[in-house]
């Protein structure tokens, strides 16, 4: 769990633009892993799950930052 906490703290320190760029990079990486897995070249299939979790965490932080920037808990 120590790695998760460090990753989340690092995400909170980044700007919205940096988070969007990071998410874009991870989505490209996820696509690459899925294609390799489809042709049975990916030996470490757990990487697909790891990247999906990282993207979800980035999306969570992005949502909080955008809400914070736009004035709190408005819907």
mmCIF file as gemmi writes it, N, C-alpha and C atoms, coordinates in Angstrom:
data_model
loop_
_atom_site.group_PDB
_atom_site.id
_atom_site.type_symbol
_atom_site.label_atom_id
_atom_site.label_alt_id
_atom_site.label_comp_id
_atom_site.label_asym_id
_atom_site.label_entity_id
_atom_site.label_seq_id
_atom_site.pdbx_PDB_ins_code
_atom_site.Cartn_x
_atom_site.Cartn_y
_atom_site.Cartn_z
_atom_site.occupancy
_atom_site.B_iso_or_equiv
_atom_site.pdbx_formal_charge
_atom_site.auth_seq_id
_atom_site.auth_asym_id
_atom_site.pdbx_PDB_model_num
ATOM 1 N N . UNK Axp A 1 ? 0.807 -1.206 0 1 0 ? 1 A 1
ATOM 2 C CA . UNK Axp A 1 ? 0 0 0 1 0 ? 1 A 1
ATOM 3 C C . UNK Axp A 1 ? 0.844 1.262 0 1 0 ? 1 A 1
ATOM 4 N N . UNK Axp A 2 ? 2.086 1.124 0.365 1 0 ? 2 A 1
ATOM 5 C CA . UNK Axp A 2 ? 2.939 2.299 0.428 1 0 ? 2 A 1
ATOM 6 C C . UNK Axp A 2 ? 3.085 2.933 -0.96 1 0 ? 2 A 1
ATOM 7 N N . UNK Axp A 3 ? 3.168 2.116 -1.997 1 0 ? 3 A 1
ATOM 8 C CA . UNK Axp A 3 ? 3.296 2.629 -3.353 1 0 ? 3 A 1
ATOM 9 C C . UNK Axp A 3 ? 2.076 3.42 -3.8 1 0 ? 3 A 1
ATOM 10 N N . UNK Axp A 4 ? 0.895 2.953 -3.417 1 0 ? 4 A 1
ATOM 11 C CA . UNK Axp A 4 ? -0.351 3.633 -3.785 1 0 ? 4 A 1
ATOM 12 C C . UNK Axp A 4 ? -0.412 5.024 -3.165 1 0 ? 4 A 1
ATOM 13 N N . UNK Axp A 5 ? -0.034 5.129 -1.901 1 0 ? 5 A 1
ATOM 14 C CA . UNK Axp A 5 ? -0.087 6.414 -1.205 1 0 ? 5 A 1
ATOM 15 C C . UNK Axp A 5 ? 0.874 7.415 -1.832 1 0 ? 5 A 1
ATOM 16 N N . UNK Axp A 6 ? 2.052 6.945 -2.197 1 0 ? 6 A 1
ATOM 17 C CA . UNK Axp A 6 ? 3.039 7.821 -2.829 1 0 ? 6 A 1
ATOM 18 C C . UNK Axp A 6 ? 2.537 8.275 -4.198 1 0 ? 6 A 1
ATOM 19 N N . UNK Axp A 7 ? 1.95 7.354 -4.962 1 0 ? 7 A 1
ATOM 20 C CA . UNK Axp A 7 ? 1.42 7.682 -6.281 1 0 ? 7 A 1
ATOM 21 C C . UNK Axp A 7 ? 0.299 8.714 -6.173 1 0 ? 7 A 1
ATOM 22 N N . UNK Axp A 8 ? -0.612 8.537 -5.217 1 0 ? 8 A 1
ATOM 23 C CA . UNK Axp A 8 ? -1.724 9.465 -5.051 1 0 ? 8 A 1
ATOM 24 C C . UNK Axp A 8 ? -1.234 10.842 -4.61 1 0 ? 8 A 1
ATOM 25 N N . UNK Axp A 9 ? -0.25 10.885 -3.723 1 0 ? 9 A 1
ATOM 26 C CA . UNK Axp A 9 ? 0.303 12.163 -3.28 1 0 ? 9 A 1
ATOM 27 C C . UNK Axp A 9 ? 0.96 12.879 -4.456 1 0 ? 9 A 1
ATOM 28 N N . UNK Axp A 10 ? 1.648 12.126 -5.29 1 0 ? 10 A 1
ATOM 29 C CA . UNK Axp A 10 ? 2.284 12.687 -6.48 1 0 ? 10 A 1
ATOM 30 C C . UNK Axp A 10 ? 1.228 13.254 -7.438 1 0 ? 10 A 1
ATOM 31 N N . UNK Axp A 11 ? 0.106 12.554 -7.56 1 0 ? 11 A 1
ATOM 32 C CA . UNK Axp A 11 ? -0.965 13.039 -8.444 1 0 ? 11 A 1
ATOM 33 C C . UNK Axp A 11 ? -1.562 14.342 -7.923 1 0 ? 11 A 1
ATOM 34 N N . UNK Axp A 12 ? -1.742 14.449 -6.622 1 0 ? 12 A 1
ATOM 35 C CA . UNK Axp A 12 ? -2.33 15.66 -6.041 1 0 ? 12 A 1
ATOM 36 C C . UNK Axp A 12 ? -1.416 16.873 -6.226 1 0 ? 12 A 1
ATOM 37 N N . UNK Axp A 13 ? -0.119 16.636 -6.377 1 0 ? 13 A 1
ATOM 38 C CA . UNK Axp A 13 ? 0.832 17.727 -6.554 1 0 ? 13 A 1
ATOM 39 C C . UNK Axp A 13 ? 0.91 18.221 -7.998 1 0 ? 13 A 1
ATOM 40 N N . UNK Axp A 14 ? 0.361 17.48 -8.937 1 0 ? 14 A 1
ATOM 41 C CA . UNK Axp A 14 ? 0.436 17.85 -10.353 1 0 ? 14 A 1
ATOM 42 C C . UNK Axp A 14 ? -0.707 18.788 -10.739 1 0 ? 14 A 1
ATOM 43 N N . UNK Axp A 15 ? -0.481 19.522 -11.821 1 0 ? 15 A 1
ATOM 44 C CA . UNK Axp A 15 ? -1.532 20.41 -12.331 1 0 ? 15 A 1
ATOM 45 C C . UNK Axp A 15 ? -2.503 19.614 -13.199 1 0 ? 15 A 1
ATOM 46 N N . UNK Axp A 16 ? -3.597 20.244 -13.565 1 0 ? 16 A 1
ATOM 47 C CA . UNK Axp A 16 ? -4.605 19.584 -14.392 1 0 ? 16 A 1
ATOM 48 C C . UNK Axp A 16 ? -4.021 19.21 -15.757 1 0 ? 16 A 1
ATOM 49 N N . UNK Axp A 17 ? -3.247 20.097 -16.35 1 0 ? 17 A 1
ATOM 50 C CA . UNK Axp A 17 ? -2.645 19.805 -17.657 1 0 ? 17 A 1
ATOM 51 C C . UNK Axp A 17 ? -1.687 18.617 -17.578 1 0 ? 17 A 1
ATOM 52 N N . UNK Axp A 18 ? -0.911 18.553 -16.509 1 0 ? 18 A 1
ATOM 53 C CA . UNK Axp A 18 ? 0.017 17.431 -16.336 1 0 ? 18 A 1
ATOM 54 C C . UNK Axp A 18 ? -0.74 16.119 -16.161 1 0 ? 18 A 1
ATOM 55 N N . UNK Axp A 19 ? -1.846 16.159 -15.438 1 0 ? 19 A 1
ATOM 56 C CA . UNK Axp A 19 ? -2.645 14.953 -15.235 1 0 ? 19 A 1
ATOM 57 C C . UNK Axp A 19 ? -3.269 14.473 -16.543 1 0 ? 19 A 1
ATOM 58 N N . UNK Axp A 20 ? -3.742 15.41 -17.35 1 0 ? 20 A 1
ATOM 59 C CA . UNK Axp A 20 ? -4.337 15.04 -18.627 1 0 ? 20 A 1
ATOM 60 C C . UNK Axp A 20 ? -3.284 14.423 -19.538 1 0 ? 20 A 1
ATOM 61 N N . UNK Axp A 21 ? -2.092 14.995 -19.554 1 0 ? 21 A 1
ATOM 62 C CA . UNK Axp A 21 ? -1.005 14.446 -20.367 1 0 ? 21 A 1
ATOM 63 C C . UNK Axp A 21 ? -0.611 13.051 -19.873 1 0 ? 21 A 1
ATOM 64 N N . UNK Axp A 22 ? -0.552 12.882 -18.573 1 0 ? 22 A 1
ATOM 65 C CA . UNK Axp A 22 ? -0.218 11.587 -17.99 1 0 ? 22 A 1
ATOM 66 C C . UNK Axp A 22 ? -1.271 10.537 -18.341 1 0 ? 22 A 1
ATOM 67 N N . UNK Axp A 23 ? -2.543 10.928 -18.278 1 0 ? 23 A 1
ATOM 68 C CA . UNK Axp A 23 ? -3.63 10.017 -18.634 1 0 ? 23 A 1
ATOM 69 C C . UNK Axp A 23 ? -3.554 9.624 -20.104 1 0 ? 23 A 1
ATOM 70 N N . UNK Axp A 24 ? -3.251 10.573 -20.963 1 0 ? 24 A 1
ATOM 71 C CA . UNK Axp A 24 ? -3.124 10.302 -22.391 1 0 ? 24 A 1
ATOM 72 C C . UNK Axp A 24 ? -2.015 9.272 -22.653 1 0 ? 24 A 1
ATOM 73 N N . UNK Axp A 25 ? -0.886 9.451 -21.974 1 0 ? 25 A 1
ATOM 74 C CA . UNK Axp A 25 ? 0.236 8.528 -22.122 1 0 ? 25 A 1
ATOM 75 C C . UNK Axp A 25 ? -0.138 7.122 -21.645 1 0 ? 25 A 1
ATOM 76 N N . UNK Axp A 26 ? -0.821 7.048 -20.516 1 0 ? 26 A 1
ATOM 77 C CA . UNK Axp A 26 ? -1.219 5.753 -19.984 1 0 ? 26 A 1
ATOM 78 C C . UNK Axp A 26 ? -2.254 5.063 -20.869 1 0 ? 26 A 1
ATOM 79 N N . UNK Axp A 27 ? -3.135 5.821 -21.494 1 0 ? 27 A 1
ATOM 80 C CA . UNK Axp A 27 ? -4.118 5.223 -22.403 1 0 ? 27 A 1
ATOM 81 C C . UNK Axp A 27 ? -3.434 4.626 -23.631 1 0 ? 27 A 1
ATOM 82 N N . UNK Axp A 28 ? -2.391 5.292 -24.12 1 0 ? 28 A 1
ATOM 83 C CA . UNK Axp A 28 ? -1.625 4.743 -25.243 1 0 ? 28 A 1
ATOM 84 C C . UNK Axp A 28 ? -0.917 3.461 -24.817 1 0 ? 28 A 1
ATOM 85 N N . UNK Axp A 29 ? -0.373 3.474 -23.605 1 0 ? 29 A 1
ATOM 86 C CA . UNK Axp A 29 ? 0.298 2.29 -23.073 1 0 ? 29 A 1
ATOM 87 C C . UNK Axp A 29 ? -0.694 1.134 -22.916 1 0 ? 29 A 1
ATOM 88 N N . UNK Axp A 30 ? -1.893 1.429 -22.43 1 0 ? 30 A 1
ATOM 89 C CA . UNK Axp A 30 ? -2.929 0.414 -22.263 1 0 ? 30 A 1
ATOM 90 C C . UNK Axp A 30 ? -3.313 -0.185 -23.615 1 0 ? 30 A 1
ATOM 91 N N . UNK Axp A 31 ? -3.459 0.647 -24.617 1 0 ? 31 A 1
ATOM 92 C CA . UNK Axp A 31 ? -3.787 0.169 -25.956 1 0 ? 31 A 1
ATOM 93 C C . UNK Axp A 31 ? -2.699 -0.778 -26.46 1 0 ? 31 A 1
ATOM 94 N N . UNK Axp A 32 ? -1.455 -0.393 -26.244 1 0 ? 32 A 1
ATOM 95 C CA . UNK Axp A 32 ? -0.326 -1.222 -26.661 1 0 ? 32 A 1
ATOM 96 C C . UNK Axp A 32 ? -0.362 -2.583 -25.963 1 0 ? 32 A 1
ATOM 97 N N . UNK Axp A 33 ? -0.609 -2.583 -24.661 1 0 ? 33 A 1
ATOM 98 C CA . UNK Axp A 33 ? -0.68 -3.838 -23.919 1 0 ? 33 A 1
ATOM 99 C C . UNK Axp A 33 ? -1.827 -4.712 -24.408 1 0 ? 33 A 1
ATOM 100 N N . UNK Axp A 34 ? -2.956 -4.103 -24.704 1 0 ? 34 A 1
ATOM 101 C CA . UNK Axp A 34 ? -4.107 -4.884 -25.181 1 0 ? 34 A 1
ATOM 102 C C . UNK Axp A 34 ? -3.827 -5.516 -26.542 1 0 ? 34 A 1
ATOM 103 N N . UNK Axp A 35 ? -3.166 -4.781 -27.416 1 0 ? 35 A 1
ATOM 104 C CA . UNK Axp A 35 ? -2.834 -5.335 -28.726 1 0 ? 35 A 1
ATOM 105 C C . UNK Axp A 35 ? -1.831 -6.482 -28.595 1 0 ? 35 A 1
ATOM 106 N N . UNK Axp A 36 ? -0.832 -6.301 -27.742 1 0 ? 36 A 1
ATOM 107 C CA . UNK Axp A 36 ? 0.147 -7.368 -27.517 1 0 ? 36 A 1
ATOM 108 C C . UNK Axp A 36 ? -0.523 -8.595 -26.901 1 0 ? 36 A 1
ATOM 109 N N . UNK Axp A 37 ? -1.458 -8.371 -26.009 1 0 ? 37 A 1
ATOM 110 C CA . UNK Axp A 37 ? -2.161 -9.478 -25.383 1 0 ? 37 A 1
ATOM 111 C C . UNK Axp A 37 ? -3.029 -10.221 -26.398 1 0 ? 37 A 1
ATOM 112 N N . UNK Axp A 38 ? -3.597 -9.502 -27.344 1 0 ? 38 A 1
ATOM 113 C CA . UNK Axp A 38 ? -4.464 -10.121 -28.339 1 0 ? 38 A 1
ATOM 114 C C . UNK Axp A 38 ? -3.694 -11.093 -29.24 1 0 ? 38 A 1
ATOM 115 N N . UNK Axp A 39 ? -2.429 -10.782 -29.494 1 0 ? 39 A 1
ATOM 116 C CA . UNK Axp A 39 ? -1.633 -11.676 -30.341 1 0 ? 39 A 1
ATOM 117 C C . UNK Axp A 39 ? -0.701 -12.559 -29.52 1 0 ? 39 A 1
ATOM 118 N N . UNK Axp A 40 ? -0.971 -12.627 -28.218 1 0 ? 40 A 1
ATOM 119 C CA . UNK Axp A 40 ? -0.269 -13.51 -27.282 1 0 ? 40 A 1
ATOM 120 C C . UNK Axp A 40 ? 1.217 -13.184 -27.128 1 0 ? 40 A 1
ATOM 121 N N . UNK Axp A 41 ? 1.59 -11.917 -27.243 1 0 ? 41 A 1
ATOM 122 C CA . UNK Axp A 41 ? 2.973 -11.504 -27.04 1 0 ? 41 A 1
ATOM 123 C C . UNK Axp A 41 ? 3.206 -10.936 -25.651 1 0 ? 41 A 1
ATOM 124 N N . UNK Axp A 42 ? 2.147 -10.647 -24.932 1 0 ? 42 A 1
ATOM 125 C CA . UNK Axp A 42 ? 2.276 -10.054 -23.607 1 0 ? 42 A 1
ATOM 126 C C . UNK Axp A 42 ? 2.34 -11.167 -22.562 1 0 ? 42 A 1
ATOM 127 N N . UNK Axp A 43 ? 3.481 -11.286 -21.919 1 0 ? 43 A 1
ATOM 128 C CA . UNK Axp A 43 ? 3.662 -12.329 -20.908 1 0 ? 43 A 1
ATOM 129 C C . UNK Axp A 43 ? 3.204 -11.859 -19.532 1 0 ? 43 A 1
ATOM 130 N N . UNK Axp A 44 ? 3.287 -10.565 -19.271 1 0 ? 44 A 1
ATOM 131 C CA . UNK Axp A 44 ? 2.923 -10.014 -17.965 1 0 ? 44 A 1
ATOM 132 C C . UNK Axp A 44 ? 1.566 -9.33 -18.065 1 0 ? 44 A 1
ATOM 133 N N . UNK Axp A 45 ? 0.517 -10.137 -18.095 1 0 ? 45 A 1
ATOM 134 C CA . UNK Axp A 45 ? -0.826 -9.603 -18.317 1 0 ? 45 A 1
ATOM 135 C C . UNK Axp A 45 ? -1.324 -8.735 -17.168 1 0 ? 45 A 1
ATOM 136 N N . UNK Axp A 46 ? -0.693 -8.819 -16.006 1 0 ? 46 A 1
ATOM 137 C CA . UNK Axp A 46 ? -1.104 -7.984 -14.873 1 0 ? 46 A 1
ATOM 138 C C . UNK Axp A 46 ? -0.866 -6.499 -15.152 1 0 ? 46 A 1
ATOM 139 N N . UNK Axp A 47 ? -0.028 -6.185 -16.116 1 0 ? 47 A 1
ATOM 140 C CA . UNK Axp A 47 ? 0.247 -4.784 -16.445 1 0 ? 47 A 1
ATOM 141 C C . UNK Axp A 47 ? -1 -4.08 -16.972 1 0 ? 47 A 1
ATOM 142 N N . UNK Axp A 48 ? -1.868 -4.813 -17.643 1 0 ? 48 A 1
ATOM 143 C CA . UNK Axp A 48 ? -3.115 -4.226 -18.148 1 0 ? 48 A 1
ATOM 144 C C . UNK Axp A 48 ? -3.941 -3.705 -16.969 1 0 ? 48 A 1
ATOM 145 N N . UNK Axp A 49 ? -4.086 -4.527 -15.94 1 0 ? 49 A 1
ATOM 146 C CA . UNK Axp A 49 ? -4.85 -4.128 -14.755 1 0 ? 49 A 1
ATOM 147 C C . UNK Axp A 49 ? -4.187 -2.949 -14.055 1 0 ? 49 A 1
ATOM 148 N N . UNK Axp A 50 ? -2.86 -2.976 -13.928 1 0 ? 50 A 1
ATOM 149 C CA . UNK Axp A 50 ? -2.133 -1.888 -13.264 1 0 ? 50 A 1
ATOM 150 C C . UNK Axp A 50 ? -2.37 -0.545 -13.953 1 0 ? 50 A 1
ATOM 151 N N . UNK Axp A 51 ? -2.316 -0.542 -15.28 1 0 ? 51 A 1
ATOM 152 C CA . UNK Axp A 51 ? -2.499 0.708 -16.03 1 0 ? 51 A 1
ATOM 153 C C . UNK Axp A 51 ? -3.942 1.19 -15.904 1 0 ? 51 A 1
ATOM 154 N N . UNK Axp A 52 ? -4.91 0.272 -15.942 1 0 ? 52 A 1
ATOM 155 C CA . UNK Axp A 52 ? -6.307 0.667 -15.789 1 0 ? 52 A 1
ATOM 156 C C . UNK Axp A 52 ? -6.556 1.315 -14.435 1 0 ? 52 A 1
ATOM 157 N N . UNK Axp A 53 ? -5.951 0.783 -13.391 1 0 ? 53 A 1
ATOM 158 C CA . UNK Axp A 53 ? -6.105 1.343 -12.048 1 0 ? 53 A 1
ATOM 159 C C . UNK Axp A 53 ? -5.477 2.733 -11.981 1 0 ? 53 A 1
ATOM 160 N N . UNK Axp A 54 ? -4.301 2.894 -12.581 1 0 ? 54 A 1
ATOM 161 C CA . UNK Axp A 54 ? -3.652 4.211 -12.584 1 0 ? 54 A 1
ATOM 162 C C . UNK Axp A 54 ? -4.509 5.236 -13.312 1 0 ? 54 A 1
ATOM 163 N N . UNK Axp A 55 ? -5.1 4.866 -14.436 1 0 ? 55 A 1
ATOM 164 C CA . UNK Axp A 55 ? -5.973 5.78 -15.179 1 0 ? 55 A 1
ATOM 165 C C . UNK Axp A 55 ? -7.18 6.165 -14.316 1 0 ? 55 A 1
ATOM 166 N N . UNK Axp A 56 ? -7.755 5.209 -13.615 1 0 ? 56 A 1
ATOM 167 C CA . UNK Axp A 56 ? -8.905 5.498 -12.745 1 0 ? 56 A 1
ATOM 168 C C . UNK Axp A 56 ? -8.522 6.457 -11.625 1 0 ? 56 A 1
ATOM 169 N N . UNK Axp A 57 ? -7.345 6.271 -11.061 1 0 ? 57 A 1
ATOM 170 C CA . UNK Axp A 57 ? -6.893 7.168 -9.99 1 0 ? 57 A 1
ATOM 171 C C . UNK Axp A 57 ? -6.669 8.577 -10.517 1 0 ? 57 A 1
ATOM 172 N N . UNK Axp A 58 ? -6.111 8.679 -11.71 1 0 ? 58 A 1
ATOM 173 C CA . UNK Axp A 58 ? -5.91 9.995 -12.325 1 0 ? 58 A 1
ATOM 174 C C . UNK Axp A 58 ? -7.254 10.658 -12.568 1 0 ? 58 A 1
ATOM 175 N N . UNK Axp A 59 ? -8.226 9.906 -13.07 1 0 ? 59 A 1
ATOM 176 C CA . UNK Axp A 59 ? -9.56 10.464 -13.311 1 0 ? 59 A 1
ATOM 177 C C . UNK Axp A 59 ? -10.193 10.961 -12.016 1 0 ? 59 A 1
ATOM 178 N N . UNK Axp A 60 ? -9.993 10.236 -10.928 1 0 ? 60 A 1
ATOM 179 C CA . UNK Axp A 60 ? -10.538 10.651 -9.633 1 0 ? 60 A 1
ATOM 180 C C . UNK Axp A 60 ? -9.93 11.976 -9.189 1 0 ? 60 A 1
ATOM 181 N N . UNK Axp A 61 ? -8.61 12.091 -9.281 1 0 ? 61 A 1
ATOM 182 C CA . UNK Axp A 61 ? -7.933 13.322 -8.872 1 0 ? 61 A 1
ATOM 183 C C . UNK Axp A 61 ? -8.346 14.474 -9.784 1 0 ? 61 A 1
ATOM 184 N N . UNK Axp A 62 ? -8.463 14.202 -11.086 1 0 ? 62 A 1
ATOM 185 C CA . UNK Axp A 62 ? -8.886 15.241 -12.031 1 0 ? 62 A 1
ATOM 186 C C . UNK Axp A 62 ? -10.283 15.769 -11.672 1 0 ? 62 A 1
ATOM 187 N N . UNK Axp A 63 ? -11.191 14.864 -11.36 1 0 ? 63 A 1
ATOM 188 C CA . UNK Axp A 63 ? -12.548 15.273 -10.999 1 0 ? 63 A 1
ATOM 189 C C . UNK Axp A 63 ? -12.532 16.18 -9.775 1 0 ? 63 A 1
ATOM 190 N N . UNK Axp A 64 ? -11.766 15.797 -8.766 1 0 ? 64 A 1
ATOM 191 C CA . UNK Axp A 64 ? -11.689 16.617 -7.55 1 0 ? 64 A 1
ATOM 192 C C . UNK Axp A 64 ? -11.056 17.977 -7.827 1 0 ? 64 A 1
ATOM 193 N N . UNK Axp A 65 ? -10.02 18.01 -8.636 1 0 ? 65 A 1
ATOM 194 C CA . UNK Axp A 65 ? -9.359 19.278 -8.94 1 0 ? 65 A 1
ATOM 195 C C . UNK Axp A 65 ? -10.27 20.199 -9.742 1 0 ? 65 A 1
ATOM 196 N N . UNK Axp A 66 ? -11.008 19.643 -10.681 1 0 ? 66 A 1
ATOM 197 C CA . UNK Axp A 66 ? -11.909 20.458 -11.502 1 0 ? 66 A 1
ATOM 198 C C . UNK Axp A 66 ? -13.056 20.999 -10.653 1 0 ? 66 A 1
ATOM 199 N N . UNK Axp A 67 ? -13.611 20.164 -9.782 1 0 ? 67 A 1
ATOM 200 C CA . UNK Axp A 67 ? -14.673 20.64 -8.891 1 0 ? 67 A 1
ATOM 201 C C . UNK Axp A 67 ? -14.16 21.723 -7.959 1 0 ? 67 A 1
ATOM 202 N N . UNK Axp A 68 ? -12.959 21.526 -7.452 1 0 ? 68 A 1
ATOM 203 C CA . UNK Axp A 68 ? -12.341 22.5 -6.551 1 0 ? 68 A 1
ATOM 204 C C . UNK Axp A 68 ? -12.112 23.83 -7.267 1 0 ? 68 A 1
ATOM 205 N N . UNK Axp A 69 ? -11.701 23.73 -8.494 1 0 ? 69 A 1
ATOM 206 C CA . UNK Axp A 69 ? -11.421 24.932 -9.293 1 0 ? 69 A 1
ATOM 207 C C . UNK Axp A 69 ? -12.713 25.684 -9.639 1 0 ? 69 A 1
ATOM 208 N N . UNK Axp A 70 ? -13.811 24.943 -9.817 1 0 ? 70 A 1
ATOM 209 C CA . UNK Axp A 70 ? -15.069 25.567 -10.217 1 0 ? 70 A 1
ATOM 210 C C . UNK Axp A 70 ? -15.967 25.941 -9.045 1 0 ? 70 A 1
ATOM 211 N N . UNK Axp A 71 ? -15.461 25.9 -7.867 1 0 ? 71 A 1
ATOM 212 C CA . UNK Axp A 71 ? -16.248 26.425 -6.75 1 0 ? 71 A 1
ATOM 213 C C . UNK Axp A 71 ? -16.878 25.413 -5.849 1 0 ? 71 A 1
ATOM 214 N N . UNK Axp A 72 ? -16.21 24.347 -5.546 1 0 ? 72 A 1
ATOM 215 C CA . UNK Axp A 72 ? -16.711 23.448 -4.522 1 0 ? 72 A 1
ATOM 216 C C . UNK Axp A 72 ? -17.529 22.298 -5.029 1 0 ? 72 A 1
ATOM 217 N N . UNK Axp A 73 ? -18.589 22.002 -4.29 1 0 ? 73 A 1
ATOM 218 C CA . UNK Axp A 73 ? -19.363 20.786 -4.543 1 0 ? 73 A 1
ATOM 219 C C . UNK Axp A 73 ? -20.611 21.033 -5.387 1 0 ? 73 A 1
ATOM 220 N N . UNK Axp A 74 ? -20.55 21.941 -6.297 1 0 ? 74 A 1
ATOM 221 C CA . UNK Axp A 74 ? -21.695 22.154 -7.186 1 0 ? 74 A 1
ATOM 222 C C . UNK Axp A 74 ? -21.805 20.998 -8.152 1 0 ? 74 A 1
ATOM 223 N N . UNK Axp A 75 ? -23.034 20.725 -8.564 1 0 ? 75 A 1
ATOM 224 C CA . UNK Axp A 75 ? -23.261 19.632 -9.529 1 0 ? 75 A 1
ATOM 225 C C . UNK Axp A 75 ? -23.454 20.206 -10.91 1 0 ? 75 A 1
